[in-house]
């Protein structure tokens, strides 16, 4: 649609509502000549007269009636929506989409979303749990939550939890059957739960510390997961 016509539609509606150019001009704070020019411009672009004019009255033509019937409710809807937008100025509202790893949901997301529900009731938080590293901007997310070592250097990062340790665990039943590993070398004889990296497809090498040095340990076992919470369930099951 011709953008020039959009600005003149309120003038057309005002003339139809007030039944004259002078009264519409007074309502809109315009001169009668400016109102007449706006009406004439729209009529020229459409190619049909919108008003039947006499020295005593102004009335809509059939084309004018059709245009006003469409434009008036649309303009009213826009005005109401603008008022609602003004009403929420300074108050958070809308949809917040975040992409998080499964393990981050109970650790970092649930407490925040719970507090936000009370503090910002007009905000809806959509939580997309995904273990893979995604293009947050490209896939339409507002934020992402990952381990610090997995965050790209050009991202703006804010800490959401205190520092924490990741530890190796096994159920008492498993330890009773297979014994407790005493060194990293002992892990080769144990049924370790593997974790497949979603993006690369590789099996994650456990990042551990031995004698103060960081060590990446390859493991093997009868189960491989892509969800860290599933690994916890399997460990609890022995």
Buried (B, 14 or more C-beta within 10 A) or exposed (E): EEEEBEEBBBBBBBBBEBEBBBBBBBBBEBEBEBBBBBBBBBBEEBEBBBBEEEEEEBEBBEBBEEBBEEBBEEBEEEEEEEEEEEEEEEEEBEEBBBBBBBBBBEBBBEEEBEEBEEEBEEBEBEBEBBBEBBEBEEEEBBEBBBEEEEBEEEEEEEEEEEEEEEEBEBEEEBEEEEEEBEEBEEBEEBBBBBBBBBEEEEBBBBEBEEEEEEEEBEBEEEBBBBBBBBBBEBBEEB
